[in-house]
Amino acid sequence: MTLVRTLLGEQSLAVWIVLGIIGFALTWKGANVVEVTTEKLSDHYGVSQAIQGSLIVAVATSFPELAIIVISVLLLGEFGVGAGALIGTAVFNILVIPGAVALTAGTTTTTRGIVYRDALFYIVAILGFFAVIALGILSTDGPEVATVSPAMGVGLLCLYAVYVILIVEGRRNSDTDVTRTETAVGRQVGRFLGGLGIILVGVESMVTMTVEIAAALGAPPFLISVTVLSVLSSFPDLLVGVKMGQGGDRKAAMANVFGTNTFNLVGAFPIGIILAGGISVSFLTSVPLLLFLFYSTLVVIVAAATDFELTRREGALLVGLYLLFLLWMVSEATGYTAYLTEQTLESVLV
């Protein structure tokens, strides 16, 4: 049970929705503070814009997802809400953010580094995520639930460490002129920590709202977090991407998408596994969603590799794909469809 639920006790669904909206506003504000302070600190220490976009800002803007995982594990005592938010966020980021940048800022130029390093490593991250869940089946008696151990989480963290090394070493040689901007480090660190605290409070309210909506609809919290919670927690990432695109830094916006998603899958996810001392994941539900994420990522890579740019038409296609995904998840949550079943899994994999 979350802290908000413990403090307020039984309340109507309307109250929880209002609190969730307030939590969203707090998360938005906190994420904005975190983004600004990380940029100023990075500029102060002479960190290149490329590394800022794909590593530092990507990790900073992923704090809502990390907070969701921690709250899901430590307060709710189960990983369903956190896992749903992770997968839903991954789909939102890979489809909506590049699409929105292309639609609002015009044709978005990519680079060979973004396509052949960042994007392809993200494919490796998805496959690593899938492999960990698949290996978790070996410790169970049936295909319904996969048990993921802390050791598997450490393996995913090692994979993220490889990504960090590739980014830092690959771009250290390509960045020539790096301008340092002086700033009050102590003040920025204080604001950064304050922003993280605001995000934590906001996320707690959003998680509570998600659990209460799931209870009211009689739907699994996993599916509600894939839709409602993931959209709310990903909105700061969307704002960062659009802001970068409109500011003329469209390449950094694309790099941020892959950097954020890579951290979520092989950084935030294993942290949750380790904190929980191992988790159980619904294999039959996760596989169709991971397949959708995998093929959606392939669509983005192909679009970005074509003349190394993402056009407005391609951006509209990506946003349309996400709307179809959202419609699918809503129909699953409300019981109109039931494609996340063993029979569906068998038909897809056979």
JOSUL-V751437 format. One record per residue. N is the residue number from 1. PHI is phi in degrees with one decimal (NA if undefined). PSI is psi in whole degrees, -180 to 180 (NA if undefined). Layout:
BEGIN
n;phi;psi
N;PHI;PSI
N;PHI;PSI
END
This chain:
BEGIN
n;phi;psi
1;NA;135
2;-73.3;164
3;-65.0;-40
4;-61.8;-42
5;-65.7;-38
6;-67.1;-41
7;-71.9;-41
8;-93.5;-22
9;70.6;-151
10;-70.9;129
11;-141.5;164
12;-72.5;160
13;-60.5;-35
14;-60.0;-39
15;-63.9;-44
16;-66.4;-36
17;-66.0;-43
18;-61.6;-44
19;-63.7;-36
20;-65.2;-39
21;-66.2;-41
22;-61.9;-42
23;-61.6;-38
24;-61.8;-44
25;-62.2;-42
26;-64.6;-42
27;-62.3;-42
28;-59.4;-49
29;-64.2;-46
30;-62.1;-41
31;-64.5;-37
32;-65.0;-42
33;-62.9;-44
34;-62.8;-43
35;-62.2;-48
36;-63.9;-45
37;-68.1;-38
38;-66.8;-37
39;-65.1;-43
40;-66.4;-41
41;-66.2;-39
42;-65.1;-43
43;-64.6;-35
44;-64.4;-39
45;-95.1;8
46;73.8;30
47;-78.4;134
48;-66.0;156
49;-62.0;-36
50;-63.9;-47
51;-69.7;-35
52;-57.7;-47
53;-67.0;-43
54;-90.2;-19
55;-121.4;-65
56;-68.0;-56
57;-65.4;-36
58;-60.9;-45
59;-69.0;-42
60;-62.3;-44
61;-76.1;-9
62;-89.8;1
63;-59.8;-36
64;-57.1;-42
65;-66.5;-40
66;-64.3;-40
67;-64.6;-39
68;-60.8;-43
69;-63.5;-46
70;-62.4;-45
71;-65.4;-41
72;-59.9;-42
73;-77.9;-49
74;-81.9;-34
75;-99.9;-42
76;-84.9;-24
77;75.8;15
78;-150.0;160
79;-102.0;1
80;-60.5;-46
81;-64.5;-44
82;-64.7;-43
83;-65.3;-42
84;-62.7;-43
85;-64.1;-38
86;-62.8;-49
87;-68.3;-44
88;-62.0;-41
89;-64.0;-41
90;-61.1;-44
91;-66.3;-44
92;-59.8;-49
93;-62.8;-43
94;-74.8;-24
95;-104.3;-49
96;-76.0;-44
97;-65.8;-51
98;-60.5;-39
99;-63.2;-44
100;-66.7;-39
101;-62.3;-44
102;-65.9;-39
103;-71.9;-36
104;-90.5;-32
105;-108.6;-4
106;91.9;-172
107;-52.8;126
108;-104.3;119
109;-80.3;136
110;-112.0;-177
111;-133.6;167
112;-62.9;-35
113;-63.3;-43
114;-64.5;-44
115;-75.3;-49
116;-92.1;-10
117;-114.8;-64
118;-63.3;-50
119;-67.7;-45
120;-68.4;-34
121;-67.7;-32
122;-64.7;-37
123;-59.9;-42
124;-60.8;-40
125;-63.2;-41
126;-62.5;-45
127;-65.0;-37
128;-65.2;-41
129;-60.3;-47
130;-64.2;-41
131;-63.9;-39
132;-63.7;-44
133;-65.8;-40
134;-64.6;-41
135;-65.4;-28
136;-64.3;-20
137;-67.3;-29
138;-64.0;-24
139;-96.4;12
140;-121.0;170
141;-91.2;-10
142;-150.0;178
143;-85.6;0
144;-73.8;-41
145;-128.0;136
146;-107.5;131
147;-100.7;119
148;-107.6;123
149;-88.6;162
150;-59.0;-33
151;-62.2;-37
152;-65.7;-36
153;-62.9;-41
154;-61.4;-38
155;-61.4;-41
156;-66.2;-38
157;-62.9;-36
158;-63.0;-37
159;-63.4;-40
160;-67.4;-35
161;-61.2;-39
162;-62.0;-42
163;-61.4;-44
164;-60.9;-44
165;-62.0;-44
166;-61.2;-43
167;-66.3;-50
168;-64.6;-48
169;-70.1;-38
170;-67.6;-34
171;-98.4;-11
172;-65.1;-37
173;-79.2;-24
174;-90.2;-22
175;-86.2;121
176;-102.8;-59
177;-101.0;113
178;-119.7;119
179;-94.6;130
180;-93.8;137
181;-120.1;122
182;-69.8;142
183;-153.4;162
184;-79.0;100
185;-61.2;-47
186;-59.2;-42
187;-65.2;-42
188;-67.6;-37
189;-64.2;-42
190;-62.0;-44
191;-65.2;-37
192;-61.7;-48
193;-64.9;-38
194;-63.3;-40
195;-63.0;-40
196;-63.2;-39
197;-63.8;-42
198;-62.6;-43
199;-60.6;-43
200;-60.6;-43
201;-64.6;-45
202;-64.1;-42
203;-64.8;-38
204;-59.5;-41
205;-67.9;-39
206;-68.8;-38
207;-64.5;-42
208;-60.2;-44
209;-60.4;-42
210;-60.8;-46
211;-62.9;-41
212;-69.7;-38
213;-63.8;-42
214;-61.2;-42
215;-65.8;-39
216;-67.4;-37
217;-87.0;-13
218;68.6;28
219;-106.9;156
220;-62.8;136
221;-56.0;-30
222;-55.9;-47
223;-70.3;-35
224;-68.1;-38
225;-70.4;-31
226;-62.6;-32
227;-98.9;-75
228;-64.5;-55
229;-66.2;-40
230;-66.2;-39
231;-65.2;-45
232;-64.3;-44
233;-73.0;-24
234;-87.7;-12
235;-58.6;-40
236;-58.5;-39
237;-62.2;-39
238;-62.2;-44
239;-64.0;-41
240;-61.7;-46
241;-62.9;-46
242;-64.5;-40
243;-62.4;-43
244;-62.2;-44
245;-63.6;-46
246;-70.0;-23
247;-83.9;3
248;91.3;0
249;-102.6;60
250;-70.2;-32
251;-63.8;-43
252;-64.2;-34
253;-63.1;-43
254;-67.4;-42
255;-62.4;-36
256;-63.9;-37
257;-60.6;-52
258;-68.8;-36
259;-65.4;-43
260;-64.0;-48
261;-66.4;-37
262;-63.4;-43
263;-63.5;-41
264;-61.0;-43
265;-78.4;-43
266;-116.6;14
267;-123.3;-64
268;-68.0;-44
269;-57.5;-51
270;-66.8;-28
271;-61.3;-42
272;-63.1;-40
273;-61.1;-45
274;-67.9;-43
275;-61.8;-37
276;-81.6;-10
277;71.0;29
278;106.9;148
279;-135.8;167
280;-118.6;131
281;-123.5;139
282;-70.2;107
283;-66.3;-41
284;-69.7;-24
285;-87.3;-39
286;-69.9;-40
287;-60.5;-50
288;-59.2;-37
289;-68.6;-41
290;-67.3;-35
291;-64.4;-41
292;-62.4;-42
293;-63.0;-42
294;-61.8;-51
295;-71.1;-31
296;-63.5;-41
297;-64.4;-38
298;-62.3;-39
299;-61.4;-45
300;-63.5;-42
301;-64.5;-45
302;-62.5;-43
303;-63.7;-42
304;-72.0;-29
305;-80.6;-18
306;-73.9;107
307;58.9;15
308;50.5;50
309;-155.8;157
310;-119.2;114
311;-85.1;170
312;-61.8;-39
313;-63.6;-42
314;-67.1;-35
315;-62.7;-41
316;-64.7;-36
317;-62.4;-44
318;-64.5;-45
319;-62.8;-39
320;-62.3;-39
321;-62.5;-39
322;-67.8;-38
323;-62.2;-36
324;-65.3;-42
325;-60.8;-44
326;-63.5;-41
327;-62.2;-41
328;-61.4;-47
329;-65.6;-38
330;-63.8;-43
331;-66.3;-34
332;-68.3;-43
333;-67.3;-33
334;-91.3;-4
335;87.9;6
336;-72.3;-30
337;-130.5;162
338;-145.4;59
339;-81.8;-18
340;-85.0;66
341;-129.9;171
342;-63.4;-38
343;-64.2;-40
344;-65.0;-43
345;-59.3;-45
346;-63.7;-40
347;-68.9;-29
348;-79.0;-39
349;-91.9;-20
350;-70.9;NA
END
